[in-house]
Amino acid sequence: MDYREILIVHPEQTIRGLMEGYLHSEFEDMMVVEASSSEQAEELLSEKAFDLILGSSALPDALGVQFYVRARRSLQNAETPFVMVVDADSKEPSSRFFQHGIEHVLHLPFSSDALHKKVRALTNPRNKRKMPRFSFPGIEVHLLDNKERFKGRVINLSQNSILSEVDCSKGFPHLLGSSVMDLVFPAELNGIHIEGISCRLSRVRVLEWNDFNGPQKIRVAWAFVSLEGRAARDLGEALDLIEQAYIGVGQ
């Protein structure tokens, strides 16, 4: 499955959470990344291409229009659709945004239906310029933090992200704090072992709860951060082997 990846940029965590909740309630193929400032968002925009940017009209370190102009200078996101999210107390008329080439505007508070319609109109998964995703039995992900090592199975992966299922009975907060992972491939994929991959949490969904109403098993999407060198070559080799296996089955 190809995922639509959306960057939400807003200084208020409650607003970001509201928009993310709206998106996940409607779309199964959605991966959401959040930023609270222009500086943080620009760093993310330099790392990867997104399918849509939802940007606040007023950020702590920039006006919304200023952030839009900077986003358009990004090599990877110069053509990414942009929606200006205008706060309820904003005094700026919509004409100001249109004058700067911003065609899509949503005024807070807006309904989930309004956001769904905008996202459907601007992100068509059939036309996505995304890397293919592959699945293969037996691929493991080992997530690391200062205290624990969590092991899970990889559901599917691409050259820039993975979707995994992980048993988090050892400690849910520790798992979410992980920023480094290992990928272990089965013997059919030459037993490739990629260590120390920097990663960033993209999306979490609880699959099972324990007797104390805590998460027992979760589905987690992780984005790779600046994967390069030997790790990038090893992952490319593994994906090539998976693709060859697909071709062999089809013959």
N, C-alpha and C positions, 0 to 999 in steps of 0.2 A: 504494500500500500504506500502511495505517495502522500506525504503530509503537507498540508498548508501551514506555513509558519508565519505567524503574525507578531509584530513588535508593537507592544503597547507602551507608550511613553506618557506618563502622567505623574505629577509630584505626590498625589494622594494615593496611599495604598488601598484605601477602601474603594476608590473609583477604579483602580486597576483590577482589583479583585472582582468588582461588579461586572466589568466588561469581560473578564476571563470566564466568569461563571455563565454569562449570557452565551458566549461562544461555545463553551463545552456542553451546554445544554442542547445545542442544535447540531453541532458538527462533530462527527466521530474522527475525522481526519485532521484535527486541529492541534497544532503545537504552538503554545503561547510563550513568548519571552517578554519580560518586563524591564523597564528602565524608569528611574525617577527623575532623571535630569538629562539635559542635552548632551553633556559630556559623556555620561554613561551610555546613552543611546548611540552617539557617534562612534564610540569604540566598538559596539556591537555591529553597527552598519559596516564598519571596515573589515569585520571578520567573515561575514557571510551575507548571502542574498536572502531577502525576505519576500513573501508574497504580498504583504500589505503592512503599512505603517499607520497606526492610530496615534496621532500626536496631539498633545495638549496645546491649547492656544496660549498658555502662560506657564512656563517652566521656571524653576528657581534661578537658573543661570542663562536664560535666553527667552525671547519672545517666540511664540509658536511659528511666526513667519520666518524668523531668523533660523530656527531649527529646520524648517522646511527647505530653505535655501541651501543649508549645509548638507542636508540629506541628498539633495539633487546633485551635489558635487561628489558623492560617494561613487566609486567605480562600480561597486556591485549592486547599488540600489538607486542608480540615477533614474531608472524607469519604473521603480516600484510604486504602485498606487499608494496615494497618501490621503488620509482622511483627517481633517482638522476637528478635534473634539473641543468645543467651545464651552467654557464654564458658564454656569447660570448667571453669575454676576459680571460677566464680561461686557464692556461698553463698546467693543469693536464691532462695527457693522460687517455683515457677510461680504459686502462689496469690497472691503479691504483685502480679504482673502482671495476673492476672485481676481482682483487686480494683480496679484502675485502669481497667478496661475494655479491656485488651489481650487479645484473643481468640486471637491466633495467635503461637505461640512455636516457635522452632527452637533446639535445643541443639547447640553445637559439641562435637565434630566431627559433621557430618551428611553424608549421602550426596547425590550429585547428584540421585538419584531423589526424595529427600525434598523438596529445593528445587523441583524441576520440578513435583511434585504440588501444592505450596503455591501456586506462581505460577499454574499452570493454573486452580486453584480460585478465585483472587482476582482474576485479570485475564482478562476475557472480551473478546477483540477485537471481537466483534459488538456489544457494548454500550458500547464506548468513546466517551467524550465528547471526541473529537478533531476538529481541523479536517481537512477533506479534503486529500488530497495530489494534485498534478497533475504530469503530465509533458508536455513539448513539445520537439521537436527544435531544436537550435541554441542552447540556453541555456548560457552559459559562466559559470564561477565563477573569479575571480582571487583567489588567497590571497596575503596580503602579510605579510612580516616585515622585519626590519631589513636583511637581506642579499639576499633573493631574492623573485621573484614567480613563483608557480606557477599554471598555467592548467589547468583541467579542465572536464569536461562535467557538467551537472546531470542526474541521472537522474530525480529527482522533487523536489518542494518543496511546502511549505505556508506558512502565515503565520508559523510559528515555527521552521522548520528546513528543511535541505536534505540530500539524499543525492547524493553526487558521486563521479566517478571521476577520479583525478588522476595524472599522470605525475610521479613523485618522483625521477627520476634526478639532479636537481640537488642533492638533499640531503634525505633523509628526516627527520632531526632538525629541520631548519629548518621543514619543512612542518608538523610536529606542533606547533611553537611559534607558528604563526600564530594571531592573534586578531582579525584584520580581513580582510574580504573585500569584493570588488565583484561584483555580478551584472550580466551583460550579456545582454539579451534580443534575439532576432533582429528583423528588420524587420517580420515578420508580427505581432509584439507591440509595434509602434510604436518599436522600437529603444530601449526603456527601459534606462537605465544607472543602477544604484543603487550609489553609492560609500560606502566607509567603514563597512560594517556590522560592528558588534562581534559576535563569534561565539565559541562554546565547543565544543571537540571532544567528541563524544558516543560515537563508535564507529569503529574502524578494522579493515579486513580486507585482507590482502595478496592481490592477484589474480595478480601476476606477479613472479618473482624474476630478478635479473640474474646474470651469470656469477660474481659474487663473493658470491653468497648474500645479497645485499641487496635490499630492496624496489624494484621497478621501477615497478609500477602498483598503486595501492591504491584501495579503495572507502572513502569517509569520510562519516560523518554529522556535520553541524554544527548546533548549536542557536543561534538568534539570541539575543542578549542585549539586552533592553530596546529592541527595535525600535520607533521612534516617529517622529512628525513626517513630514517629506517622504519619508523612506525607507519608512515604513510605508504611506503613501498610494500611492507608486509601485509597491510590491510588490502592494498590493491591486488596483491597476489592471491589472497584468500577470496576476494570477490570474483576474480577471474576464474578460480577453480570452481566456485559455486555456479557461475554462469555456464561453464563448460559442462557441469553436471546437468544443468537444466537442458542444455542443447542435446546431450546424450540421451536423456529421457524422451525427448521429442522425436528422435530419429527412429 
